[in-house]
């Protein structure tokens, strides 16, 4: 625990939960970690955007989104905007999780949409990029169609129809399959 702050600054990760810190610092006593983090927050070396979560001053909001509620992953409009499937820009980070909730922290809006636990547990079409779980665009499209049956997409060209068809069985939903086939026939 001596060089805790130096150890954290050397990591590419910018957001840490208590359990992650316990593992990284190899310290099983969480009360000791909490005291140390509280000291660093008071000193101004670290931020505490939410209880039990600590961050470097220039933290990645995507990392924070994945740390606030687990299990979850970035998906829906956020991923579709980045892929060029949806043109309407919105800075909201949209997540799929076991609960629905909207939070604003440090000027960033995080919107969590509730989905069945077995769908969240399936890692098909989910990538982990430096502590950030994020859906590939095809999975984000299916998540959106699953949660919003009457949604609209501006540009389907960046998506792989083959990958969408490979991911469809994860949802085990006949209506979603019908909507996807209808979407494909219209484009």
C-alpha positions, 0 to 999 in steps of 0.5 A: 500500500506504500506507493498506492498512488504511483501504482494507480497512475502507471495503469492505463485504467482510469476508474477503479472500484473497491474490489478492483483496488483490492485485487490490484493492490493485493490488499484484502482489507477493504477498510484500509483501501477506503481510508487510503482512497479517501485521503487521496480524494481529500488531497485532490489526487483522485476523484470519487464520482460515486460512492465506492468508485475512484477515478483519475482526474481525467478519467474515461466516462466509458469506464465509469459507465461500466463501473457504476452498475455491473453487469452492463455494457455500452450499447444501443444509440451510443454504439450505433452513433459511433458506427454511423448507423444512427445520425442523430448525435447525443452525448448520452452513454447508453448501457444495457444492464439488469436495471433501468436508470439515468444518472448525470455525473460530472456533466456526463449522462449515463442511461441504463436500459433493463434487459433480461439477465441471460442476454446480459450474461451472453458475451456474444458480440461484446468486446472488452476494451481496457476495462470497457465492455462494449457491444459491436454495432450488430449487437447494438442494433439487435439490443435496440430492436429488442428494447424498442420495436419501432426504432428507425436506423439511418444507415445499415451499410456499416453492419454485417447481415451475416453477423446479425444473423449469427447473434439472433439466436442469443435473444431467442425471440421470434418477433425480433427475428421477424423484425430483423428480416423485415428490416433486411427486406426493406433495405 
